[in-house]
Protein backbone atom coordinates (compact mmCIF):
# COMPACT_ATOMS: atom_id res chain seq x y z
CA UNK A 1 0.00 0.00 0.00
CA UNK A 2 1.57 3.26 -1.18
CA UNK A 3 0.92 6.81 -0.01
CA UNK A 4 1.47 10.16 -1.71
CA UNK A 5 0.98 13.67 -0.28
CA UNK A 6 0.21 16.62 -2.53
CA UNK A 7 -0.36 20.30 -1.94
CA UNK A 8 -2.96 21.79 -4.28
CA UNK A 9 -3.96 25.31 -5.17
CA UNK A 10 -6.92 26.37 -3.03
CA UNK A 11 -9.39 26.58 -5.97
CA UNK A 12 -8.43 23.04 -7.02
CA UNK A 13 -8.95 21.70 -3.50
CA UNK A 14 -12.42 23.29 -3.39
CA UNK A 15 -13.37 21.95 -6.84
CA UNK A 16 -12.00 18.52 -6.01
CA UNK A 17 -14.12 18.16 -2.89
CA UNK A 18 -17.39 19.23 -4.51
CA UNK A 19 -20.56 19.83 -2.54
CA UNK A 20 -20.35 17.95 0.79
CA UNK A 21 -17.26 16.09 -0.49
CA UNK A 22 -19.45 14.41 -3.12
CA UNK A 23 -16.83 14.47 -5.89
CA UNK A 24 -14.11 13.36 -3.50
CA UNK A 25 -16.10 10.29 -2.50
CA UNK A 26 -16.81 9.53 -6.16
CA UNK A 27 -13.09 9.74 -6.94
CA UNK A 28 -12.32 7.32 -4.10
CA UNK A 29 -14.93 4.84 -5.31
CA UNK A 30 -13.99 4.97 -8.99
CA UNK A 31 -10.22 5.00 -8.48
CA UNK A 32 -10.15 2.37 -5.76
CA UNK A 33 -8.04 4.42 -3.37
CA UNK A 34 -8.42 6.48 -0.22
CA UNK A 35 -8.25 10.25 -0.68
CA UNK A 36 -7.87 12.43 2.37
CA UNK A 37 -8.28 16.18 1.98
CA UNK A 38 -7.48 18.69 4.72
CA UNK A 39 -7.36 22.28 3.60
CA UNK A 40 -5.34 22.26 0.39
CA UNK A 41 -3.36 19.13 1.25
CA UNK A 42 -4.41 15.79 -0.21
CA UNK A 43 -3.20 12.32 0.78
CA UNK A 44 -3.59 9.47 -1.75
CA UNK A 45 -3.43 5.91 -0.39
CA UNK A 46 -3.69 2.76 -2.51
CA UNK A 47 -2.07 0.96 -5.43
CA UNK A 48 1.18 2.66 -6.43
CA UNK A 49 0.46 2.75 -10.17
CA UNK A 50 -2.98 4.26 -9.59
CA UNK A 51 -1.51 6.82 -7.21
CA UNK A 52 1.09 7.82 -9.81
CA UNK A 53 -1.61 8.36 -12.42
CA UNK A 54 -3.89 10.25 -10.03
CA UNK A 55 -1.03 12.46 -8.83
CA UNK A 56 -0.14 13.37 -12.42
CA UNK A 57 -3.76 14.23 -13.19
CA UNK A 58 -4.14 16.40 -10.09
CA UNK A 59 -0.85 18.15 -10.81
CA UNK A 60 -2.07 18.96 -14.33
CA UNK A 61 -5.25 20.43 -12.88
CA UNK A 62 -3.27 22.48 -10.36
CA UNK A 63 -0.93 23.81 -13.05
CA UNK A 64 -3.95 24.73 -15.15
CA UNK A 65 -5.44 26.78 -12.34
CA UNK A 66 -2.13 28.50 -11.57
CA UNK A 67 -1.94 29.53 -15.25
CA UNK A 68 -5.27 31.29 -14.82
CA UNK A 69 -7.35 28.82 -16.82
CA UNK A 70 -10.83 27.73 -15.75
CA UNK A 71 -11.57 24.25 -14.49
CA UNK A 72 -15.26 24.21 -15.34
CA UNK A 73 -17.71 21.45 -14.51
CA UNK A 74 -16.83 17.78 -14.67
CA UNK A 75 -13.44 17.96 -12.96
CA UNK A 76 -13.92 14.70 -11.04
CA UNK A 77 -15.12 12.78 -14.12
CA UNK A 78 -12.19 14.10 -16.16
CA UNK A 79 -9.66 13.07 -13.49
CA UNK A 80 -11.15 9.56 -13.23
CA UNK A 81 -11.18 9.11 -17.00
CA UNK A 82 -7.59 10.34 -17.34
CA UNK A 83 -6.38 7.92 -14.67
CA UNK A 84 -8.29 4.96 -16.10
CA UNK A 85 -7.20 5.67 -19.69
CA UNK A 86 -3.67 6.72 -18.70
CA UNK A 87 -3.96 9.91 -20.73
CA UNK A 88 -3.50 13.60 -19.86
CA UNK A 89 -6.52 15.13 -18.13
CA UNK A 90 -5.93 18.26 -20.21
CA UNK A 91 -7.20 16.32 -23.26
CA UNK A 92 -10.67 16.74 -21.79
CA UNK A 93 -10.40 20.00 -19.85
CA UNK A 94 -8.75 21.97 -22.66
CA UNK A 95 -11.27 20.98 -25.34
CA UNK A 96 -13.88 23.70 -24.80
CA UNK A 97 -16.64 23.10 -27.34
CA UNK A 98 -18.82 26.02 -26.32
CA UNK A 99 -18.93 28.83 -23.77
CA UNK A 100 -22.19 30.34 -22.56
CA UNK A 101 -22.26 32.89 -19.78
CA UNK A 102 -20.22 31.37 -16.94
CA UNK A 103 -20.44 27.81 -18.23
CA UNK A 104 -18.33 25.89 -20.68
CA UNK A 105 -19.09 22.60 -22.39
CA UNK A 106 -16.20 20.13 -22.58
CA UNK A 107 -15.94 16.36 -22.94
CA UNK A 108 -15.58 14.90 -19.46
CA UNK A 109 -14.34 11.40 -20.25
CA UNK A 110 -12.03 9.73 -22.72
CA UNK A 111 -15.03 8.22 -24.50
CA UNK A 112 -16.69 11.61 -24.81
CA UNK A 113 -13.47 13.12 -26.14
CA UNK A 114 -13.25 10.42 -28.83
CA UNK A 115 -16.93 11.02 -29.68
CA UNK A 116 -16.38 14.76 -30.12
CA UNK A 117 -13.38 14.11 -32.38
CA UNK A 118 -15.40 11.63 -34.44
CA UNK A 119 -18.08 14.27 -35.09
CA UNK A 120 -15.44 16.79 -36.10
CA UNK A 121 -13.77 14.37 -38.50
CA UNK A 122 -16.71 12.54 -40.10
CA UNK A 123 -19.76 13.59 -42.07
CA UNK A 124 -22.00 11.06 -40.28
CA UNK A 125 -21.42 9.89 -36.70
CA UNK A 126 -23.44 7.32 -34.77
CA UNK A 127 -23.26 7.43 -30.95
CA UNK A 128 -24.63 4.41 -29.10
CA UNK A 129 -24.68 4.22 -25.33
CA UNK A 130 -26.72 4.41 -22.11
CA UNK A 131 -28.44 7.40 -20.58
CA UNK A 132 -26.22 10.12 -19.16
CA UNK A 133 -23.24 9.64 -21.49
CA UNK A 134 -23.64 13.04 -23.16
CA UNK A 135 -24.60 11.73 -26.60
CA UNK A 136 -27.20 14.37 -27.35
CA UNK A 137 -25.81 17.18 -25.21
CA UNK A 138 -22.37 17.17 -26.81
CA UNK A 139 -23.85 16.89 -30.30
CA UNK A 140 -26.09 19.91 -29.66
CA UNK A 141 -23.12 21.86 -28.28
CA UNK A 142 -21.09 21.12 -31.42
CA UNK A 143 -24.06 22.11 -33.56
CA UNK A 144 -24.49 25.45 -31.75
CA UNK A 145 -20.75 26.11 -32.03
CA UNK A 146 -20.84 25.37 -35.78
CA UNK A 147 -23.82 27.68 -36.27
CA UNK A 148 -22.14 30.44 -34.23
CA UNK A 149 -18.99 30.16 -36.37
CA UNK A 150 -21.18 30.14 -39.52
CA UNK A 151 -19.85 26.77 -40.56
CA UNK A 152 -23.48 25.76 -41.19
CA UNK A 153 -26.58 27.79 -41.93
CA UNK A 154 -28.98 25.95 -39.65
CA UNK A 155 -29.39 23.26 -37.00
CA UNK A 156 -32.00 20.55 -37.47
CA UNK A 157 -32.95 18.46 -34.43
CA UNK A 158 -35.30 15.53 -34.84
CA UNK A 159 -36.63 12.50 -32.98
CA UNK A 160 -39.04 9.68 -33.83
CA UNK A 161 -42.40 10.26 -32.14
CA UNK A 162 -42.53 6.84 -30.46
CA UNK A 163 -42.55 6.71 -26.67
CA UNK A 164 -43.63 4.00 -24.23
CA UNK A 165 -46.86 3.00 -25.98
CA UNK A 166 -48.31 6.49 -26.52
CA UNK A 167 -49.23 7.64 -30.02
CA UNK A 168 -49.68 11.20 -31.27
CA UNK A 169 -53.34 10.74 -32.15
CA UNK A 170 -54.25 10.00 -28.54
CA UNK A 171 -52.49 13.03 -27.07
CA UNK A 172 -54.47 16.26 -26.46
CA UNK A 173 -53.99 19.49 -28.39
CA UNK A 174 -52.93 20.54 -31.87
CA UNK A 175 -49.90 19.12 -33.69
CA UNK A 176 -47.40 21.45 -31.96
CA UNK A 177 -48.76 20.48 -28.55
CA UNK A 178 -48.76 16.78 -29.46
CA UNK A 179 -45.09 16.68 -30.49
CA UNK A 180 -43.77 19.02 -27.77
CA UNK A 181 -43.24 16.24 -25.16
CA UNK A 182 -41.12 14.28 -27.63
CA UNK A 183 -38.95 17.24 -28.56
CA UNK A 184 -38.68 18.90 -25.13
CA UNK A 185 -35.28 17.31 -24.27
CA UNK A 186 -33.81 18.97 -27.37
CA UNK A 187 -35.21 22.35 -26.31
CA UNK A 188 -33.73 21.84 -22.85
CA UNK A 189 -30.27 21.18 -24.27
CA UNK A 190 -30.48 24.24 -26.52
CA UNK A 191 -31.54 26.49 -23.68
CA UNK A 192 -28.52 25.37 -21.66
CA UNK A 193 -26.32 26.79 -24.42
CA UNK A 194 -28.19 29.82 -25.71
CA UNK A 195 -30.33 32.49 -24.07
CA UNK A 196 -34.05 31.77 -24.40
CA UNK A 197 -34.72 34.84 -26.54
CA UNK A 198 -31.85 33.83 -28.84
CA UNK A 199 -33.37 30.37 -29.25
CA UNK A 200 -36.74 31.92 -30.12
CA UNK A 201 -35.14 34.25 -32.67
CA UNK A 202 -33.23 31.40 -34.36
CA UNK A 203 -36.38 29.27 -34.41
CA UNK A 204 -38.37 32.10 -35.99
CA UNK A 205 -35.69 32.59 -38.66
CA UNK A 206 -35.56 28.89 -39.42
CA UNK A 207 -31.92 28.66 -38.36
CA UNK A 208 -32.94 26.13 -35.75
CA UNK A 209 -35.60 23.59 -36.63
CA UNK A 210 -36.95 21.00 -34.19
CA UNK A 211 -39.37 18.52 -35.72
CA UNK A 212 -40.50 14.88 -35.60
CA UNK A 213 -38.64 12.50 -37.87
CA UNK A 214 -41.66 12.07 -40.14
CA UNK A 215 -41.23 15.71 -41.19
CA UNK A 216 -37.87 14.87 -42.82
CA UNK A 217 -39.37 12.76 -45.61
CA UNK A 218 -38.89 14.16 -49.12
CA UNK A 219 -36.39 16.85 -48.09
CA UNK A 220 -32.75 17.47 -48.96
CA UNK A 221 -30.90 19.07 -46.05
CA UNK A 222 -28.05 21.26 -47.27
CA UNK A 223 -25.69 23.44 -45.18
CA UNK A 224 -27.05 21.94 -41.96
CA UNK A 225 -25.95 20.28 -38.74
CA UNK A 226 -28.54 17.53 -38.31
CA UNK A 227 -29.06 15.50 -35.12
CA UNK A 228 -31.33 12.47 -34.91
CA UNK A 229 -31.94 11.69 -31.24
CA UNK A 230 -33.46 8.52 -29.71
CA UNK A 231 -32.64 6.66 -32.92
CA UNK A 232 -33.22 3.26 -31.27
CA UNK A 233 -36.91 3.98 -31.92
CA UNK A 234 -36.52 4.27 -35.69
CA UNK A 235 -37.37 1.43 -38.01
CA UNK A 236 -34.86 0.33 -40.64
CA UNK A 237 -36.95 2.15 -43.25
CA UNK A 238 -37.03 5.39 -41.25
CA UNK A 239 -33.26 5.28 -40.71
CA UNK A 240 -32.66 4.82 -44.43
CA UNK A 241 -35.03 7.69 -45.21
CA UNK A 242 -33.28 9.97 -42.73
CA UNK A 243 -29.72 9.25 -43.86
CA UNK A 244 -30.60 9.89 -47.50
CA UNK A 245 -31.74 13.42 -46.59
CA UNK A 246 -28.04 14.41 -46.31
CA UNK A 247 -27.19 17.35 -48.54
CA UNK A 248 -24.08 19.32 -49.47
CA UNK A 249 -22.18 21.03 -46.66
CA UNK A 250 -24.06 19.11 -43.99
CA UNK A 251 -23.10 16.92 -41.06
CA UNK A 252 -25.23 14.31 -39.29
CA UNK A 253 -25.12 12.87 -35.77
CA UNK A 254 -27.35 9.93 -34.83
CA UNK A 255 -27.70 9.04 -31.14
CA UNK A 256 -29.48 6.27 -29.30
CA UNK A 257 -29.52 3.61 -26.61
CA UNK A 258 -30.30 0.12 -27.92
CA UNK A 259 -31.30 -1.02 -24.42
CA UNK A 260 -34.29 1.38 -24.39
CA UNK A 261 -36.29 0.45 -27.48
CA UNK A 262 -40.00 1.34 -27.56
CA UNK A 263 -40.75 -0.30 -30.91
CA UNK A 264 -42.91 -3.41 -31.09
CA UNK A 265 -40.88 -6.52 -30.26
CA UNK A 266 -41.10 -7.82 -33.83
CA UNK A 267 -39.45 -4.69 -35.28
CA UNK A 268 -35.66 -4.63 -35.40
CA UNK A 269 -34.44 -1.10 -34.53
CA UNK A 270 -32.99 0.92 -37.38
CA UNK A 271 -30.03 1.82 -35.15
CA UNK A 272 -29.10 -1.87 -35.00
CA UNK A 273 -29.68 -2.57 -38.69
CA UNK A 274 -27.70 0.45 -39.85
CA UNK A 275 -24.55 -0.76 -38.12
CA UNK A 276 -24.71 -4.04 -40.01
CA UNK A 277 -25.09 -2.13 -43.27
CA UNK A 278 -22.77 0.87 -42.89
CA UNK A 279 -20.01 0.03 -40.43
CA UNK A 280 -16.69 0.37 -42.24
CA UNK A 281 -18.01 2.83 -44.84
CA UNK A 282 -15.62 5.76 -45.32
CA UNK A 283 -16.55 9.04 -43.58
CA UNK A 284 -19.02 7.30 -41.24
CA UNK A 285 -18.08 6.69 -37.60
CA UNK A 286 -19.71 4.44 -34.98
CA UNK A 287 -18.92 5.41 -31.40
CA UNK A 288 -19.80 3.23 -28.40
CA UNK A 289 -20.12 4.99 -25.06
CA UNK A 290 -20.52 2.99 -21.86
CA UNK A 291 -20.94 3.24 -18.08
CA UNK A 292 -17.55 4.94 -17.73
CA UNK A 293 -18.90 7.87 -19.76
CA UNK A 294 -21.98 8.48 -17.58
CA UNK A 295 -21.70 11.97 -16.10
CA UNK A 296 -25.13 12.44 -14.52
CA UNK A 297 -25.93 11.75 -10.88
CA UNK A 298 -23.73 8.92 -9.58
CA UNK A 299 -26.84 6.73 -9.16
CA UNK A 300 -27.35 6.76 -12.95
CA UNK A 301 -24.17 4.75 -13.42
CA UNK A 302 -25.29 2.26 -10.78
CA UNK A 303 -28.69 1.96 -12.46
CA UNK A 304 -27.02 1.32 -15.83
CA UNK A 305 -24.86 -1.38 -14.24
CA UNK A 306 -27.81 -3.02 -12.48
CA UNK A 307 -29.89 -3.23 -15.65
CA UNK A 308 -26.92 -4.52 -17.66
CA UNK A 309 -26.50 -7.30 -15.09
CA UNK A 310 -30.21 -8.10 -15.12
CA UNK A 311 -30.22 -8.29 -18.93
CA UNK A 312 -27.49 -10.93 -19.02
CA UNK A 313 -28.85 -14.37 -19.90
CA UNK A 314 -28.90 -16.80 -16.99
CA UNK A 315 -26.28 -19.52 -17.11
CA UNK A 316 -27.56 -23.05 -17.71
CA UNK A 317 -26.14 -26.12 -15.94
CA UNK A 318 -24.28 -27.04 -19.14
CA UNK A 319 -22.44 -23.65 -19.28
Secondary structure, 3 states (H helix, E strand, C coil): CEEEEEECCHHHHHHHHCHHHHHHHHHHHHHCCEEEEECCEEEEEECHHHHHHHHHHHHHHHHHHHCCCCCCCCHHHHHHHHHHHCCCCHHHHCCEEEEECCEEEECCCHHHHHHHHHHHHCCEEEEECCCCCCHHHHHHHHHHHHHHCCCCCEEEEEECCCECCECHHHCCCCHHHHHHHHHHHHHHHHHHHCCHHHHHHHHHHCCEEEEEHHHHCCCCECCEEEEEECHHHCCHHHHHHHHCCECCCCEEEEEECCCCCCCCCCCCCHHHHHHHHHCCCCCEEEEECCHHHCCCCHHHHHHHHHHHHHHCCCCCCCC
